[in-house]
Amino acid sequence: MRPLPAERLTELLAQMLREGWSVELEVTGTSMSPLIRSRDVLTVEPVRPWLGDVVARTDAGGRLVVHRVVGRQGSRWLTRGDASTGLDLPADDEHLLGTVRRIVRQGAEVRRGLGPSRVPLALLSRAGLLRPLLWPARVLARRRADRSDQGGDDLADLGVLAEVQLVEGHAGEERVARTERR
């Protein structure tokens, strides 16, 4: 099978979410560490976000990133990675693809950061206080990852897709399409 270029995969993901599909994707990067880590599998749903939600969006270059909604600027969304040093460029609705509803790490669901704690996390992030507060957790997570020697890329942003599964349920029927990036 020939791998899809990252840009085409992002276009496909955006189209599927616009059509109402839920999408599972494996991510790499450190911008949302320790909540989301490289090789975590995220379920993204085509749901309008609220303050504190983690969203899949495209940046100015059309790359896919997964960051937290930290506010609004007029009609535009403000997002930021929990471990990032600054805000992303404001995004229009068309750049927000969907909301992360589930995180799975090594087969187990991760619950923190998506529930009620998401709003205080967003406020701390927007004020620039979340990154220093998360520093000890990031160091521990990095040490654990080094010990497990899972490999993978250590990119500046979450968003390079290793695998995408598109899932849509109709009357008890589930359809899954898969594409891989090698």
Buried (B, 14 or more C-beta within 10 A) or exposed (E): EEEBEBEEBBBBBBEBBEEEBBBBBBBBBBBBBBBBBBBBBBBBBBBEBEBBBBBBBBBEEEBBBBBBBBBEEEEBBBBBBBBBEEBBEBBEEEBBBBBBBBBBEEEEEBEEBBEEEBBEBBBBBBEEEBBEEBEEBBEEBBEEBEEEEEEBEEBEBBBBBBBBBBBBEEEEEEEEEEBBBE
